[in-house]
Amino acid sequence: MTTPQVGDRARIALVLVSHSARLAQGAAELAAQMAPGVLLLPAGGTDDGSLGTSYDVVAAAVDEGLMGTEGVVVLADLGSAVMTIESVIELDDSLEGRVVLADAPFVEGAVAAAVTAHGGGSLAEVLASAEAAGGTFAQSAAGAGGEFVPAAGPADQLAGAAGIEDDSPGAPRAVTLRNPLGLHARPAAILARLVAGYDAKVTINGVNAASVLEMMKLGATGGRELVIAAEGPQANEARDAALAAVEGGFGEV
């Protein structure tokens, strides 16, 4: 079981375009922690280091991203950055079908896209992950003070089923989350990368385990029960690998 790659990199690279060089670098650094096998190229600021975007800076990053990969997904922080990226793509016919601009939140989209790319995702799949990140943290409900309340899912129903002997492929199994900090970014990324290597669809408390952001949205804290299920040709293998990762505490306990 290996991650599909071109050479020693994931098939798809990411270019992160921001008005601030520091912001672009920070987003790339964060995404790299989630997906170390992906080429992440910050393209922030202008040629002289001031705030803004530069056609030349973005074009150079795109060219570098295409070296040894099958394509590039580009993310932008603000509207004028989008215009710069569109100019780069539109003025070079050779980029058609190889470079795409994501309509996605800058940080969340970068993280989601990077994890999908690390798992061997195609250009279309990485783009879709970035764009799906836009609604991941939408509030499903708010308390009296307006605080965030994690979205409810089928976890309660699954938890009941998990205690029933069920030998069907990928049947739900319950496991206690041992990490004191819960299912935060690092373990969520480990799980997403892990399940991407199997020919199966894995869910954790009813959400897609291949999505870092969906798992973080659960707000699962230490001591909470997680219910893991899977379907597909490698359902048992994928489910059991995810169970083992949770039981192992991701190296944090």
C-alpha positions as CSV (number, residue, x, y, z in Angstrom):
1,M,0.0,0.0,0.0
2,T,1.7,3.2,-1.2
3,T,0.8,6.7,-2.1
4,P,0.6,7.2,-5.9
5,Q,3.3,9.7,-6.7
6,V,5.3,11.1,-9.6
7,G,9.0,10.5,-8.7
8,D,9.3,11.3,-5.0
9,R,6.3,13.8,-4.9
10,A,2.6,13.6,-4.9
11,R,1.1,13.9,-8.3
12,I,-0.4,17.3,-7.7
13,A,1.3,20.5,-6.4
14,L,-0.3,23.5,-4.7
15,V,0.5,27.1,-5.2
16,L,-0.7,29.5,-2.5
17,V,-1.1,33.1,-3.6
18,S,-1.4,35.8,-1.0
19,H,-0.9,39.5,-0.7
20,S,1.5,38.8,2.1
21,A,4.6,36.7,1.7
22,R,4.4,35.7,5.4
23,L,0.8,34.6,5.1
24,A,1.6,32.4,2.0
25,Q,4.6,30.9,3.8
26,G,2.6,30.2,6.9
27,A,-0.2,28.5,5.1
28,A,2.3,26.4,3.2
29,E,4.0,25.5,6.4
30,L,0.7,24.5,8.1
31,A,-0.4,22.4,5.1
32,A,3.0,20.7,5.0
33,Q,2.5,19.5,8.5
34,M,-0.6,17.7,7.4
35,A,0.8,16.4,4.1
36,P,4.6,16.2,4.0
37,G,4.7,14.5,0.6
38,V,3.2,17.4,-1.3
39,L,5.0,20.2,-3.1
40,L,3.6,23.4,-1.6
41,L,4.7,26.7,-3.1
42,P,4.0,30.0,-1.4
43,A,3.6,32.9,-3.9
44,G,3.0,35.9,-1.7
45,G,3.9,39.6,-2.0
46,T,5.4,41.5,-4.9
47,D,8.8,41.3,-6.5
48,D,10.1,44.0,-4.1
49,G,8.7,42.3,-1.0
50,S,5.8,44.7,-0.5
51,L,2.2,43.7,0.0
52,G,0.3,42.7,-3.1
53,T,0.5,40.1,-5.8
54,S,2.9,39.7,-8.7
55,Y,2.3,38.1,-12.1
56,D,5.9,37.1,-12.2
57,V,6.0,35.6,-8.7
58,V,2.8,33.6,-9.4
59,A,4.0,32.4,-12.8
60,A,7.3,31.3,-11.5
61,A,5.6,29.3,-8.7
62,V,3.2,27.7,-11.2
63,D,6.1,26.7,-13.5
64,E,8.0,25.2,-10.5
65,G,4.9,23.3,-9.5
66,L,4.5,21.7,-12.9
67,M,8.0,20.3,-12.7
68,G,7.7,16.6,-12.0
69,T,4.0,16.7,-11.3
70,E,0.8,16.2,-13.3
71,G,-0.8,19.5,-12.4
72,V,-1.2,22.4,-10.0
73,V,-4.1,23.6,-7.9
74,V,-3.8,27.3,-7.0
75,L,-5.5,29.0,-4.0
76,A,-5.8,32.7,-3.4
77,D,-6.5,34.9,-0.4
78,L,-8.3,37.9,-1.9
79,G,-10.0,39.0,-5.0
80,S,-7.1,40.8,-6.7
81,A,-5.0,37.7,-6.2
82,V,-7.6,35.8,-8.1
83,M,-7.2,38.2,-11.0
84,T,-3.4,37.7,-11.0
85,I,-3.8,34.0,-11.1
86,E,-6.4,34.1,-13.9
87,S,-4.1,36.3,-16.0
88,V,-1.3,33.7,-15.5
89,I,-3.5,30.9,-16.6
90,E,-5.3,32.6,-19.5
91,L,-2.1,34.0,-21.1
92,D,-0.4,30.6,-21.4
93,D,-2.3,28.1,-23.4
94,S,0.0,25.3,-22.3
95,L,-1.4,25.5,-18.8
96,E,-4.9,24.6,-19.8
97,G,-6.0,21.4,-18.1
98,R,-2.9,21.4,-15.9
99,V,-3.4,24.4,-13.7
100,V,-6.7,25.2,-12.0
101,L,-7.8,27.9,-9.6
102,A,-9.8,26.8,-6.6
103,D,-12.8,28.7,-5.3
104,A,-11.9,27.9,-1.7
105,P,-11.0,29.4,1.6
106,F,-7.3,30.0,1.7
107,V,-6.1,28.1,4.8
108,E,-8.8,25.4,5.1
109,G,-8.7,24.8,1.3
110,A,-4.9,24.5,1.4
111,V,-5.0,21.9,4.2
112,A,-7.8,19.9,2.6
113,A,-6.3,19.9,-0.8
114,A,-2.8,19.0,0.5
115,V,-4.1,15.9,2.3
116,T,-6.0,14.7,-0.7
117,A,-2.9,15.3,-2.9
118,H,-0.8,13.4,-0.4
119,G,-3.2,10.5,-0.7
120,G,-2.5,10.4,-4.5
121,G,-5.6,12.4,-5.6
122,S,-6.0,13.6,-9.2
123,L,-6.2,17.2,-10.2
124,A,-10.0,17.1,-10.1
125,E,-10.0,15.4,-6.7
126,V,-7.6,17.8,-5.1
127,L,-9.6,20.7,-6.5
128,A,-12.8,19.3,-5.2
129,S,-11.3,18.8,-1.7
130,A,-10.2,22.4,-1.6
131,E,-13.6,23.7,-2.7
132,A,-15.5,21.5,-0.4
133,A,-13.6,23.0,2.5
134,G,-15.7,26.2,2.2
135,G,-18.7,24.8,4.1
136,T,-16.9,22.5,6.5
137,F,-16.9,24.8,9.5
138,A,-20.3,26.3,8.9
139,Q,-22.2,26.5,12.2
140,S,-25.1,24.0,12.4
141,A,-26.3,25.6,15.6
142,A,-25.2,28.2,18.2
143,G,-25.6,28.4,21.9
144,A,-27.1,31.4,23.7
145,G,-23.8,33.2,23.6
146,G,-23.2,32.5,19.9
147,E,-20.5,29.9,20.6
148,F,-19.8,27.2,18.1
149,V,-21.7,23.9,18.5
150,P,-20.3,21.0,16.5
151,A,-22.7,19.6,13.9
152,A,-24.7,16.6,15.0
153,G,-24.3,13.4,13.1
154,P,-25.3,9.8,13.2
155,A,-22.7,9.0,15.8
156,D,-25.3,8.1,18.5
157,Q,-27.1,5.7,16.3
158,L,-23.8,4.2,15.2
159,A,-22.5,3.9,18.7
160,G,-25.5,1.6,19.5
161,A,-24.8,-0.5,16.5
162,A,-21.1,-0.8,17.4
163,G,-21.8,-2.9,20.4
164,I,-23.7,-5.5,18.4
165,E,-21.8,-8.4,17.0
166,D,-21.7,-7.8,13.3
167,D,-19.3,-9.6,11.1
168,S,-20.3,-7.9,7.8
169,P,-17.4,-6.2,6.0
170,G,-16.4,-2.9,7.6
171,A,-19.2,-3.1,10.2
172,P,-19.0,-0.3,12.9
173,R,-16.6,-0.7,15.8
174,A,-16.2,1.6,18.7
175,V,-13.0,2.9,20.1
176,T,-12.1,5.5,22.8
177,L,-10.1,8.5,21.7
178,R,-7.1,8.5,24.0
179,N,-5.4,11.8,23.0
180,P,-5.8,14.5,25.7
181,L,-6.2,17.1,23.0
182,G,-8.7,15.0,21.0
183,L,-9.0,14.7,17.3
184,H,-7.1,17.9,16.4
185,A,-5.3,18.6,13.1
186,R,-2.3,16.3,13.4
187,P,-4.2,13.0,14.2
188,A,-7.0,13.9,11.8
189,A,-4.4,14.3,9.1
190,I,-2.8,11.0,10.0
191,L,-6.2,9.2,9.8
192,A,-7.0,10.9,6.4
193,R,-3.7,9.9,4.9
194,L,-4.0,6.4,6.3
195,V,-7.5,5.6,4.9
196,A,-6.6,7.1,1.5
197,G,-4.3,4.2,1.0
198,Y,-7.2,1.6,1.0
199,D,-9.8,0.8,-1.5
200,A,-12.6,1.6,0.9
201,K,-14.7,4.5,2.1
202,V,-14.2,5.0,5.9
203,T,-16.4,7.0,8.2
204,I,-15.7,8.2,11.7
205,N,-18.9,9.1,13.7
206,G,-20.6,9.3,10.3
207,V,-18.2,11.7,8.6
208,N,-15.7,11.0,5.8
209,A,-12.5,10.0,7.4
210,A,-10.6,11.0,4.2
211,S,-11.4,14.7,5.1
212,V,-9.3,16.3,7.7
213,L,-11.7,19.2,8.1
214,E,-14.8,17.0,8.5
215,M,-13.1,15.0,11.3
216,M,-12.0,18.2,13.0
217,K,-15.5,19.5,12.8
218,L,-16.6,16.6,15.1
219,G,-14.9,18.4,18.0
220,A,-14.0,15.0,19.4
221,T,-12.2,15.5,22.7
222,G,-10.1,13.0,24.7
223,G,-12.1,10.2,26.2
224,R,-14.9,10.4,23.6
225,E,-16.0,7.3,21.8
226,L,-15.5,7.2,18.1
227,V,-17.3,4.8,15.8
228,I,-15.4,3.6,12.8
229,A,-17.0,1.9,9.8
230,A,-16.1,1.2,6.2
231,E,-17.4,-0.1,3.0
232,G,-15.6,-1.3,-0.2
233,P,-13.2,-4.1,-1.2
234,Q,-10.8,-3.4,1.6
235,A,-13.4,-2.4,4.2
236,N,-12.1,-4.6,7.1
237,E,-8.5,-3.7,6.5
238,A,-9.2,0.1,6.3
239,R,-11.5,0.0,9.4
240,D,-9.0,-2.0,11.4
241,A,-6.1,0.2,10.5
242,A,-8.1,3.3,11.6
243,L,-9.0,1.6,14.8
244,A,-5.4,0.7,15.5
245,A,-4.3,4.2,14.9
246,V,-6.8,5.6,17.4
247,E,-6.0,3.0,19.9
248,G,-2.3,3.8,19.5
249,G,-2.9,7.4,20.4
250,F,-1.1,8.7,17.3
251,G,2.1,8.7,19.3
252,E,0.8,11.4,21.6
253,V,0.1,9.2,24.7
